[in-house]
Structures are given as C-alpha cells and as structure tokens.
Amino acid sequence: SAYGMSSVPGIVQGGGRVFVFSQPWTQAAPSPWQVLSGPLPEAGCVHPQCFNANFGWRVSVIGDVSGDSLPDLVISAPELTLTAQGAGDRGKVFVIDTGSWTEIRGIFGPTTGGFFGNSLTTIHDVTGDGFDDIVAAAPYAPTVAGIAGAGRVDIYSGRTAPVATGAGTAPLQPGDNFGFAL
C-alpha cells in the first residue's frame, strides 16, 4: 500500500506533526490515517525545548527496517534541544515503525547548533547491511575535519543506526553550509 504524507513543522508551538494518509484516496478531502506529533517522548527533551523542535521538517519513506514487511518512515526534528546535554538545536532523526507507529531508533545530531536533519533522504543500501540507509545533513555543523559552520552530511545504516560514515569531506569553508539541500 502507498502512503501520502504531509508535515506541519510549526504546529503545536513548533513541535510539529506528520500526517500520514492511506492510498487510494476516495474523498475530496481525505482524513489522515495516522497523525504523529513530535517530538516523541523518547526524544529526551522537556518543556519548553520540545516546542521548537520542528518535528516533521523532513519526512522520507525507508524500506522495511523493523522486520514487519511494511515500509517505515524517517522524520527529522532539526531544532530539537536536549536540556540534559545542554545541546541547543542539535537535532534528531527519528526512524518510525509504521506497523506500531513507534520510534524504532533515533539519531542525534553530531554537534550543538548544527540543525541535524535540516536535509534528509533515504537511499538504497550502501553500508552493506542489506537495508536502506539514511542520509542526513547538519548544514551549520563543523565538518569532520573541524571547519566551523561549513556543514556536514553523514550516511547512516537504516537498520543499526547510528553507524555513520562522514560524507562531508569536500574542501569546505566556514559558512558553506554543505548539506543545506540534498
């Protein structure tokens, strides 16, 4: 079965929502099949930091990584703040099991202020584990070489995240914002 998705990152005080629709649509204005509000409780953030997480900033379908024969979702919240770690705008990417509509795993941004998940996509298996993979960018983060504000793109295993390979290795300058769009 196919899915149609719509996200509203600014709703619920900036926390965000993702609306999932089942296909085929038989109404002029279909009702959502599932509504995910974020960040999910497992995100590790507390009031008021969750309010500006922008859950649903990017949404992508990934193949079955939960093992239930259904495609799963990858959803970003690039402005998620973790109070326990003092990490503002660190960001998080959620892998959601569409069989149970729960978080399978989460990938936190590599640095504070990087806006991890500002850009997000899924790709066929390049990590060699037999599952689709996740490409996520933190365009305001330092590169793996430490160049501040140059941006960073990483590839994560969809099945065993967080296993990353630093893809942000191009010759970059501060402010390049590598990965702003994928």
MDTraj code that builds the backbone (N, CA, C; nanometers):
import mdtraj as md
import numpy as np

residues = "SER ALA TYR GLY MET SER SER VAL PRO GLY ILE VAL GLN GLY GLY GLY ARG VAL PHE VAL PHE SER GLN PRO TRP THR GLN ALA ALA PRO SER PRO TRP GLN VAL LEU SER GLY PRO LEU PRO GLU ALA GLY CYS VAL HIS PRO GLN CYS PHE ASN ALA ASN PHE GLY TRP ARG VAL SER VAL ILE GLY ASP VAL SER GLY ASP SER LEU PRO ASP LEU VAL ILE SER ALA PRO GLU LEU THR LEU THR ALA GLN GLY ALA GLY ASP ARG GLY LYS VAL PHE VAL ILE ASP THR GLY SER TRP THR GLU ILE ARG GLY ILE PHE GLY PRO THR THR GLY GLY PHE PHE GLY ASN SER LEU THR THR ILE HIS ASP VAL THR GLY ASP GLY PHE ASP ASP ILE VAL ALA ALA ALA PRO TYR ALA PRO THR VAL ALA GLY ILE ALA GLY ALA GLY ARG VAL ASP ILE TYR SER GLY ARG THR ALA PRO VAL ALA THR GLY ALA GLY THR ALA PRO LEU GLN PRO GLY ASP ASN PHE GLY PHE ALA LEU".split()
xyz = np.array([
    [0.0835, -0.1171, 0.0000],
    [0.0000, 0.0000, 0.0000],
    [0.0881, 0.1236, 0.0000],
    [0.0400, 0.2294, -0.0574],
    [0.1174, 0.3529, -0.0680],
    [0.0769, 0.4493, 0.0420],
    [0.1664, 0.5423, 0.0711],
    [0.1400, 0.6437, 0.1713],
    [0.1474, 0.7806, 0.1077],
    [0.0678, 0.8709, 0.1583],
    [0.0813, 1.0115, 0.1269],
    [0.1123, 1.0805, 0.2579],
    [0.2037, 1.1771, 0.2584],
    [0.2423, 1.2411, 0.3827],
    [0.2368, 1.3912, 0.3696],
    [0.2084, 1.4546, 0.4789],
    [0.2124, 1.5988, 0.4877],
    [0.2669, 1.6314, 0.6251],
    [0.3595, 1.7252, 0.6329],
    [0.4114, 1.7625, 0.7633],
    [0.3875, 1.9100, 0.7875],
    [0.3679, 1.9430, 0.9132],
    [0.3455, 2.0806, 0.9552],
    [0.4421, 2.1075, 1.0705],
    [0.5674, 2.1462, 1.0386],
    [0.6670, 2.1635, 1.1439],
    [0.6324, 2.2697, 1.2470],
    [0.5567, 2.3732, 1.2137],
    [0.5317, 2.4815, 1.3077],
    [0.4124, 2.4619, 1.3987],
    [0.3333, 2.3585, 1.3768],
    [0.2134, 2.3390, 1.4583],
    [0.2520, 2.2927, 1.5983],
    [0.1667, 2.3080, 1.6936],
    [0.1889, 2.2695, 1.8328],
    [0.3130, 2.3394, 1.8870],
    [0.3113, 2.4720, 1.8875],
    [0.4211, 2.5515, 1.9424],
    [0.5547, 2.5178, 1.8770],
    [0.5542, 2.4800, 1.7494],
    [0.6792, 2.4491, 1.6805],
    [0.7241, 2.3063, 1.6975],
    [0.6515, 2.2259, 1.7782],
    [0.6887, 2.0862, 1.7972],
    [0.6750, 2.0078, 1.6691],
    [0.5636, 2.0295, 1.5973],
    [0.5421, 1.9697, 1.4664],
    [0.4526, 1.8478, 1.4683],
    [0.3962, 1.8182, 1.3515],
    [0.3141, 1.6988, 1.3306],
    [0.3383, 1.6458, 1.1903],
    [0.3212, 1.5151, 1.1763],
    [0.3275, 1.4499, 1.0458],
    [0.1951, 1.3771, 1.0265],
    [0.1300, 1.4019, 0.9138],
    [0.0034, 1.3384, 0.8806],
    [0.0312, 1.2328, 0.7737],
    [-0.0137, 1.1106, 0.7969],
    [0.0067, 1.0008, 0.7021],
    [-0.1298, 0.9600, 0.6489],
    [-0.1412, 0.9541, 0.5166],
    [-0.2658, 0.9176, 0.4510],
    [-0.2484, 0.7844, 0.3808],
    [-0.3528, 0.7016, 0.3828],
    [-0.3505, 0.5744, 0.3138],
    [-0.4005, 0.5951, 0.1718],
    [-0.3459, 0.5210, 0.0769],
    [-0.3875, 0.5294, -0.0626],
    [-0.4816, 0.4144, -0.0933],
    [-0.5710, 0.4145, -0.1852],
    [-0.6063, 0.5304, -0.2656],
    [-0.7029, 0.6211, -0.1900],
    [-0.6964, 0.7476, -0.2195],
    [-0.7872, 0.8440, -0.1596],
    [-0.9216, 0.8339, -0.2305],
    [-1.0270, 0.8265, -0.1540],
    [-1.1601, 0.8159, -0.2119],
    [-1.2460, 0.9363, -0.1771],
    [-1.1892, 1.0330, -0.1088],
    [-1.2619, 1.1528, -0.0701],
    [-1.1927, 1.2744, -0.1295],
    [-1.2677, 1.3814, -0.1462],
    [-1.2074, 1.5059, -0.1946],
    [-1.1090, 1.5608, -0.0919],
    [-1.1403, 1.5486, 0.0344],
    [-1.0520, 1.5930, 0.1428],
    [-1.0328, 1.4741, 0.2374],
    [-0.9324, 1.3908, 0.2114],
    [-0.9161, 1.2680, 0.2901],
    [-0.8801, 1.2966, 0.4350],
    [-0.9183, 1.2056, 0.5224],
    [-0.8805, 1.2139, 0.6630],
    [-0.7483, 1.1417, 0.6824],
    [-0.6623, 1.1925, 0.7706],
    [-0.5346, 1.1241, 0.7940],
    [-0.5558, 0.9852, 0.8527],
    [-0.4724, 0.8933, 0.8101],
    [-0.4737, 0.7576, 0.8623],
    [-0.4033, 0.7559, 0.9970],
    [-0.2921, 0.8260, 1.0079],
    [-0.2155, 0.8382, 1.1315],
    [-0.1682, 0.9824, 1.1446],
    [-0.1624, 1.0320, 1.2677],
    [-0.1060, 1.1635, 1.2957],
    [0.0023, 1.1432, 1.4002],
    [0.1241, 1.1806, 1.3663],
    [0.2363, 1.1712, 1.4591],
    [0.2698, 1.3110, 1.5078],
    [0.2669, 1.3309, 1.6375],
    [0.3047, 1.4595, 1.6947],
    [0.4421, 1.4452, 1.7558],
    [0.5198, 1.5467, 1.7434],
    [0.6551, 1.5319, 1.7938],
    [0.6982, 1.6504, 1.8725],
    [0.8162, 1.6417, 1.9296],
    [0.8955, 1.5194, 1.9317],
    [0.8313, 1.4122, 2.0182],
    [0.8613, 1.2893, 1.9854],
    [0.8090, 1.1777, 2.0616],
    [0.8708, 1.1793, 2.2015],
    [0.8037, 1.1218, 2.3010],
    [0.8561, 1.1251, 2.4377],
    [0.9973, 1.0697, 2.4507],
    [1.0355, 0.9757, 2.3655],
    [1.1690, 0.9170, 2.3726],
    [1.2785, 1.0128, 2.3267],
    [1.2405, 1.1313, 2.2799],
    [1.3382, 1.2241, 2.2236],
    [1.4373, 1.2742, 2.3274],
    [1.4019, 1.2712, 2.4549],
    [1.4945, 1.3152, 2.5574],
    [1.4875, 1.4641, 2.5851],
    [1.3863, 1.5327, 2.5348],
    [1.3756, 1.6756, 2.5615],
    [1.2555, 1.7016, 2.6515],
    [1.2588, 1.8143, 2.7187],
    [1.1499, 1.8509, 2.8088],
    [1.1041, 1.9924, 2.7769],
    [0.9866, 2.0280, 2.8280],
    [0.9327, 2.1631, 2.8095],
    [1.0348, 2.2657, 2.8581],
    [1.0609, 2.3777, 2.7902],
    [0.9998, 2.4207, 2.6656],
    [1.0813, 2.3840, 2.5423],
    [1.1876, 2.3075, 2.5571],
    [1.2758, 2.2800, 2.4437],
    [1.2085, 2.2019, 2.3329],
    [1.1096, 2.1192, 2.3634],
    [1.0403, 2.0420, 2.2602],
    [0.9561, 2.1306, 2.1698],
    [0.9143, 2.2465, 2.2185],
    [0.8227, 2.3302, 2.1433],
    [0.8796, 2.3790, 2.0114],
    [1.0075, 2.3946, 1.9999],
    [1.0664, 2.4459, 1.8770],
    [1.1490, 2.3419, 1.8038],
    [1.1181, 2.2152, 1.8225],
    [1.1952, 2.1083, 1.7599],
    [1.1731, 2.1002, 1.6097],
    [1.0572, 2.1452, 1.5621],
    [1.0199, 2.1351, 1.4211],
    [1.0190, 1.9910, 1.3706],
    [0.9596, 1.9031, 1.4506],
    [0.9371, 1.7644, 1.4122],
    [0.8576, 1.7631, 1.2814],
    [0.9045, 1.6868, 1.1831],
    [0.8390, 1.6804, 1.0538],
    [0.8987, 1.7746, 0.9514],
    [1.0111, 1.8382, 0.9853],
    [1.0768, 1.9293, 0.8910],
    [1.1035, 1.8578, 0.7598],
    [1.1541, 1.7352, 0.7682],
    [1.1727, 1.6495, 0.6511],
    [1.1182, 1.5114, 0.6846],
    [1.0540, 1.4482, 0.5863],
    [0.9978, 1.3141, 0.6024],
    [1.0370, 1.2329, 0.4802],
    [1.0781, 1.1084, 0.5028],
    [1.1149, 1.0217, 0.3922],
    [1.0706, 0.8783, 0.4233],
    [1.0313, 0.8052, 0.3203],
    [0.9971, 0.6638, 0.3368],
    [1.1255, 0.5835, 0.3210],
    [1.1448, 0.4881, 0.4104],
    [1.2595, 0.3973, 0.4022],
    [1.2016, 0.2566, 0.3915],
    [1.2746, 0.1662, 0.3323],
    [1.2270, 0.0279, 0.3228],
    [1.2026, -0.0298, 0.4612],
    [1.1607, -0.1531, 0.4668],
    [1.1302, -0.2194, 0.5933],
    [1.2578, -0.2393, 0.6747],
    [1.2738, -0.1616, 0.7807],
    [1.3887, -0.1800, 0.8700],
    [1.3463, -0.2414, 1.0033],
    [1.2144, -0.2528, 1.0256],
    [1.1651, -0.3095, 1.1517],
    [1.1378, -0.4593, 1.1419],
    [1.1339, -0.5123, 1.0200],
    [1.1124, -0.6555, 1.0028],
    [0.9674, -0.6981, 0.9982],
    [0.8735, -0.6030, 0.9801],
    [0.7308, -0.6385, 0.9762],
    [0.6729, -0.6377, 0.8349],
    [0.7578, -0.6308, 0.7336],
    [0.7195, -0.6308, 0.5922],
    [0.6484, -0.5039, 0.5474],
    [0.6526, -0.3971, 0.6268],
    [0.5946, -0.2684, 0.5894],
    [0.7060, -0.1649, 0.5765],
    [0.6950, -0.0731, 0.4804],
    [0.7947, 0.0335, 0.4736],
    [0.7844, 0.1214, 0.5983],
    [0.8938, 0.1776, 0.6401],
    [0.8970, 0.2607, 0.7591],
    [0.9250, 0.4058, 0.7217],
    [0.9234, 0.4951, 0.8186],
    [0.9429, 0.6382, 0.7948],
    [1.0667, 0.6904, 0.8666],
    [1.1243, 0.7944, 0.8091],
    [1.2324, 0.8687, 0.8719],
    [1.1850, 1.0134, 0.8792],
    [1.1875, 1.0711, 1.0000],
    [1.1339, 1.2061, 1.0231],
    [1.2373, 1.2866, 1.0998],
    [1.2593, 1.4110, 1.0572],
    [1.3585, 1.4931, 1.1265],
    [1.2941, 1.5989, 1.2151],
    [1.3703, 1.6381, 1.3165],
    [1.3374, 1.7499, 1.4064],
    [1.4682, 1.8277, 1.4247],
    [1.5039, 1.9147, 1.3281],
    [1.6378, 1.9750, 1.3267],
    [1.6667, 2.0738, 1.4390],
    [1.5638, 2.1204, 1.5079],
    [1.5887, 2.2171, 1.6146],
    [1.5647, 2.1581, 1.7530],
    [1.5660, 2.0252, 1.7634],
    [1.5485, 1.9603, 1.8921],
    [1.6608, 2.0017, 1.9863],
    [1.6230, 2.0393, 2.1069],
    [1.7188, 2.0791, 2.2096],
    [1.7157, 1.9776, 2.3217],
    [1.8305, 1.9338, 2.3645],
    [1.8406, 1.8383, 2.4743],
    [1.8928, 1.9105, 2.5979],
    [1.8051, 1.9301, 2.6956],
    [1.8481, 2.0035, 2.8147],
    [1.9517, 1.9288, 2.8945],
    [1.9362, 1.8000, 2.9065],
    [2.0300, 1.7223, 2.9875],
    [2.1729, 1.7366, 2.9368],
    [2.1877, 1.7570, 2.8076],
    [2.3207, 1.7689, 2.7498],
    [2.3564, 1.9138, 2.7180],
    [2.2640, 2.0064, 2.7466],
    [2.2906, 2.1468, 2.7167],
    [2.3107, 2.1724, 2.5691],
    [2.2486, 2.0913, 2.4871],
    [2.2731, 2.0967, 2.3429],
    [2.1577, 2.1661, 2.2723],
    [2.1738, 2.2918, 2.2354],
    [2.0717, 2.3651, 2.1632],
    [2.0765, 2.3370, 2.0149],
    [1.9584, 2.3190, 1.9544],
    [1.9463, 2.2965, 1.8099],
    [2.0383, 2.1851, 1.7606],
    [2.0488, 2.0809, 1.8396],
    [2.1313, 1.9669, 1.7995],
    [2.0630, 1.8868, 1.6902],
    [1.9318, 1.8693, 1.7030],
    [1.8550, 1.7958, 1.6034],
    [1.8542, 1.6464, 1.6265],
    [1.7507, 1.5845, 1.5701],
    [1.7375, 1.4390, 1.5803],
    [1.6611, 1.3887, 1.4592],
    [1.6979, 1.2692, 1.4136],
    [1.6255, 1.1983, 1.3087],
    [1.5627, 1.0757, 1.3733],
    [1.4317, 1.0611, 1.3542],
    [1.3555, 0.9505, 1.4112],
    [1.3302, 0.8466, 1.3036],
    [1.3503, 0.7185, 1.3347],
    [1.3108, 0.6089, 1.2466],
    [1.1847, 0.5510, 1.3086],
    [1.0736, 0.5562, 1.2325],
    [0.9415, 0.5191, 1.2835],
    [0.8933, 0.3896, 1.2190],
    [0.8532, 0.2935, 1.3015],
    [0.7947, 0.1676, 1.2563],
    [0.6485, 0.1937, 1.2202],
    [0.6112, 0.1758, 1.0946],
    [0.4728, 0.2022, 1.0535],
    [0.3770, 0.0902, 1.0934],
    [0.4278, -0.0211, 1.1437],
    [0.3403, -0.1262, 1.1942],
    [0.2846, -0.0919, 1.3316],
    [0.3670, -0.0288, 1.4153],
    [0.3248, 0.0056, 1.5513],
    [0.3185, 0.1561, 1.5747],
    [0.3681, 0.2363, 1.4785],
    [0.3743, 0.3822, 1.4879],
    [0.4534, 0.4270, 1.6106],
    [0.5646, 0.3574, 1.6341],
    [0.6544, 0.3938, 1.7433],
    [0.7947, 0.4173, 1.6889],
    [0.8746, 0.4829, 1.7678],
    [1.0133, 0.5089, 1.7292],
    [1.0944, 0.3809, 1.7429],
    [1.1605, 0.3418, 1.6331],
    [1.2491, 0.2257, 1.6352],
    [1.3829, 0.2666, 1.6946],
    [1.4331, 0.3785, 1.6458],
    [1.5605, 0.4322, 1.6947],
    [1.5678, 0.5783, 1.6579],
    [1.6600, 0.6455, 1.7200],
    [1.6822, 0.7856, 1.6899],
    [1.8301, 0.8126, 1.6706],
    [1.8574, 0.9096, 1.5878],
    [1.9962, 0.9502, 1.5624],
    [2.0054, 1.0974, 1.6002],
    [2.0861, 1.1281, 1.6996],
    [2.1048, 1.2663, 1.7416],
    [2.2117, 1.3328, 1.6569],
    [2.1967, 1.4617, 1.6363],
    [2.2944, 1.5376, 1.5604],
    [2.4314, 1.5332, 1.6245],
    [2.5363, 1.5443, 1.5432],
    [2.6727, 1.5310, 1.5947],
    [2.7181, 1.6496, 1.6799],
    [2.6570, 1.7669, 1.6616],
    [2.7039, 1.8852, 1.7337],
    [2.5884, 1.9789, 1.7668],
    [2.6092, 2.0615, 1.8658],
    [2.5138, 2.1659, 1.9014],
    [2.5091, 2.2702, 1.7901],
    [2.3887, 2.3174, 1.7586],
    [2.3731, 2.4234, 1.6603],
    [2.3862, 2.3809, 1.5158],
    [2.3963, 2.2503, 1.4896],
    [2.4158, 2.2035, 1.3525],
    [2.2889, 2.1917, 1.2711],
    [2.1712, 2.1914, 1.3377],
    [2.0425, 2.1720, 1.2709],
    [2.0393, 2.0403, 1.1943],
    [2.0807, 1.9341, 1.2632],
    [2.0848, 1.7998, 1.2067],
    [1.9450, 1.7576, 1.1620],
    [1.9316, 1.7136, 1.0385],
    [1.8041, 1.6753, 0.9818],
    [1.7395, 1.7862, 0.9016],
    [1.8086, 1.9005, 0.8877],
    [1.7582, 2.0081, 0.8028],
    [1.7351, 1.9559, 0.6614],
    [1.8213, 1.8667, 0.6165],
    [1.8062, 1.7952, 0.4900],
    [1.8117, 1.6465, 0.5214],
    [1.7300, 1.5692, 0.4513],
    [1.7172, 1.4276, 0.4830],
    [1.6674, 1.3530, 0.3610],
    [1.7224, 1.2350, 0.3374],
    [1.6708, 1.1470, 0.2338],
    [1.7083, 1.0041, 0.2696],
    [1.6513, 0.9092, 0.1995],
    [1.6890, 0.7699, 0.2160],
    [1.7424, 0.7197, 0.0821],
    [1.8327, 0.6224, 0.0900],
    [1.8947, 0.5662, -0.0297],
    [1.9010, 0.4144, -0.0153],
    [1.9204, 0.3464, -0.1273],
    [1.9379, 0.2017, -0.1211],
    [2.0667, 0.1710, -0.0474],
    [2.0778, 0.0528, 0.0017],
    [2.1866, 0.0081, 0.0878],
    [2.3258, 0.0390, 0.0318],
    [2.3994, 0.1256, 0.1003],
    [2.5403, 0.1498, 0.0662],
    [2.6314, 0.1092, 0.1814],
    [2.5733, 0.0800, 0.2989],
    [2.6548, 0.0390, 0.4137],
    [2.6793, -0.1113, 0.4160],
    [2.6100, -0.1857, 0.3263],
    [2.6349, -0.3284, 0.3127],
    [2.5638, -0.4174, 0.4122],
    [2.4621, -0.3657, 0.4830],
    [2.3920, -0.4491, 0.5809],
    [2.2612, -0.5060, 0.5274],
    [2.2288, -0.4767, 0.4009],
    [2.1081, -0.5305, 0.3397],
    [1.9827, -0.4473, 0.3617],
    [1.9947, -0.3295, 0.4224],
    [1.8800, -0.2422, 0.4484],
    [1.9057, -0.1046, 0.3892],
    [1.7961, -0.0344, 0.3530],
    [1.8104, 0.1025, 0.3036],
    [1.8818, 0.1877, 0.4084],
    [1.9447, 0.2946, 0.3627],
    [2.0220, 0.3804, 0.4510],
    [1.9650, 0.5213, 0.4555],
    [2.0117, 0.5988, 0.5501],
    [1.9641, 0.7346, 0.5747],
    [2.0775, 0.8318, 0.5473],
    [2.0482, 0.9368, 0.4709],
    [2.1439, 1.0454, 0.4501],
    [2.0859, 1.1668, 0.5214],
    [2.1597, 1.2190, 0.6182],
    [2.1117, 1.3328, 0.6961],
    [2.2211, 1.4384, 0.7042],
    [2.1793, 1.5631, 0.6937],
    [2.2753, 1.6735, 0.6940],
    [2.2554, 1.7638, 0.8151],
    [2.3657, 1.8210, 0.8583],
    [2.3681, 1.9251, 0.9606],
    [2.4431, 2.0422, 0.8972],
    [2.3732, 2.1291, 0.8215],
    [2.4410, 2.2292, 0.7400],
    [2.5144, 2.3390, 0.8171],
    [2.4899, 2.3498, 0.9466],
    [2.5590, 2.4526, 1.0254],
    [2.6631, 2.3929, 1.1188],
    [2.6837, 2.2629, 1.1108],
    [2.7799, 2.1940, 1.1965],
    [2.9205, 2.2062, 1.1402],
    [3.0206, 2.1869, 1.2279],
    [3.1561, 2.1778, 1.1743],
    [3.1725, 2.0466, 1.0979],
    [3.2609, 2.0433, 1.0030],
    [3.2886, 1.9210, 0.9282],
    [3.3631, 1.8232, 1.0174],
    [3.3820, 1.7009, 0.9679],
    [3.4583, 1.6020, 1.0437],
    [3.6015, 1.6503, 1.0650],
    [3.6484, 1.7417, 0.9801],
    [3.7829, 1.7985, 0.9957],
    [3.7830, 1.9192, 1.0892],
    [3.6635, 1.9598, 1.1383],
    [3.6562, 2.0672, 1.2362],
    [3.6371, 2.2073, 1.1804],
    [3.6032, 2.2219, 1.0525],
    [3.5813, 2.3547, 0.9946],
    [3.4436, 2.4043, 1.0398],
    [3.4408, 2.5089, 1.1220],
    [3.3175, 2.5584, 1.1834],
    [3.2189, 2.6101, 1.0793],
    [3.0904, 2.5712, 1.0939],
    [2.9834, 2.6225, 1.0096],
    [2.9903, 2.5827, 0.8635],
    [3.0779, 2.4903, 0.8288],
    [3.0908, 2.4501, 0.6889],
    [2.9827, 2.3515, 0.6486],
    [2.9278, 2.2791, 0.7445],
    [2.8242, 2.1813, 0.7159],
    [2.8779, 2.0403, 0.7089],
    [2.7851, 1.9462, 0.7243],
    [2.8257, 1.8068, 0.7309],
    [2.7110, 1.7192, 0.6818],
    [2.7427, 1.6142, 0.6063],
    [2.6455, 1.5153, 0.5600],
    [2.6975, 1.3784, 0.6010],
    [2.6114, 1.2983, 0.6609],
    [2.6508, 1.1636, 0.7033],
    [2.5526, 1.0612, 0.6495],
    [2.6028, 0.9392, 0.6290],
    [2.5204, 0.8266, 0.5858],
    [2.5126, 0.7297, 0.7028],
    [2.3894, 0.6917, 0.7370],
    [2.3649, 0.6021, 0.8494],
    [2.2959, 0.4764, 0.8016],
    [2.3291, 0.3644, 0.8631],
    [2.2582, 0.2404, 0.8364],
    [2.1146, 0.2554, 0.8829],
    [2.0186, 0.2220, 0.7976],
    [1.8787, 0.2295, 0.8371],
    [1.8428, 0.1266, 0.9416],
    [1.9155, 0.0184, 0.9468],
    [1.8839, -0.0908, 1.0392],
    [1.9510, -0.0745, 1.1752],
    [2.0753, -0.0320, 1.1749],
    [2.1517, -0.0326, 1.3002],
    [2.2001, 0.1050, 1.3408],
    [2.1328, 0.2106, 1.2938],
    [2.1751, 0.3467, 1.3284],
    [2.1997, 0.3545, 1.4782],
    [2.2951, 0.4283, 1.5258],
    [2.3795, 0.5171, 1.4483],
    [2.5143, 0.4568, 1.4117],
    [2.5279, 0.4172, 1.2881],
    [2.6560, 0.3808, 1.2288],
    [2.6737, 0.4772, 1.1132],
    [2.7714, 0.5637, 1.1210],
    [2.7820, 0.6708, 1.0219],
    [2.9144, 0.6660, 0.9498],
    [2.9110, 0.7147, 0.8282],
    [3.0331, 0.7419, 0.7551],
    [3.0302, 0.8898, 0.7231],
    [3.1336, 0.9617, 0.7559],
    [3.1375, 1.1056, 0.7306],
    [3.1481, 1.1330, 0.5831],
    [3.0428, 1.1862, 0.5254],
    [3.0441, 1.2170, 0.3827],
    [3.0874, 1.3608, 0.3578],
    [3.0913, 1.4423, 0.4633],
    [3.1269, 1.5831, 0.4485],
    [3.2758, 1.6042, 0.4415],
    [3.3400, 1.5527, 0.3370],
    [3.4851, 1.5601, 0.3279],
    [3.5338, 1.6494, 0.2143],
    [3.4422, 1.7159, 0.1456],
    [3.4821, 1.8059, 0.0375],
    [3.5581, 1.9249, 0.0961],
    [3.6432, 1.9932, 0.0171],
    [3.7128, 2.1110, 0.0690],
    [3.6127, 2.2239, 0.0931],
    [3.5832, 2.2512, 0.2188],
    [3.4797, 2.3461, 0.2550],
    [3.5372, 2.4635, 0.3327],
    [3.4632, 2.5732, 0.3307],
    [3.4999, 2.6932, 0.4039],
    [3.3919, 2.7229, 0.5071],
    [3.4243, 2.7978, 0.6135],
    [3.3204, 2.8367, 0.7087],
    [3.2053, 2.9070, 0.6364],
    [3.0828, 2.8692, 0.6725],
    [2.9649, 2.9302, 0.6124],
    [2.9191, 2.8673, 0.4817],
    [2.9861, 2.7637, 0.4346],
    [2.9430, 2.6970, 0.3111],
    [2.8083, 2.6263, 0.3268],
    [2.7765, 2.5823, 0.4488],
    [2.6517, 2.5134, 0.4787],
    [2.6296, 2.3914, 0.3898],
    [2.7345, 2.3124, 0.3732],
    [2.7285, 2.1877, 0.2975],
    [2.6143, 2.1019, 0.3512],
    [2.5282, 2.0535, 0.2639],
    [2.4167, 1.9701, 0.3031],
    [2.2893, 2.0471, 0.3287],
    [2.2877, 2.1751, 0.2998],
    [2.1648, 2.2536, 0.3222],
    [2.0488, 2.1928, 0.2439],
    [2.0773, 2.1382, 0.1275],
    [1.9780, 2.0672, 0.0473],
    [2.0398, 1.9380, -0.0035],
    [1.9613, 1.8321, -0.0041],
    [2.0088, 1.7025, -0.0584],
    [1.9240, 1.6659, -0.1775],
])
top = md.Topology()
chain = top.add_chain()
for i, resn in enumerate(residues, 1):
    res = top.add_residue(resn, chain, resSeq=i)
    for name in ("N", "CA", "C"):
        top.add_atom(name, md.element.get_by_symbol(name[0]), res)
traj = md.Trajectory(xyz[None], top)
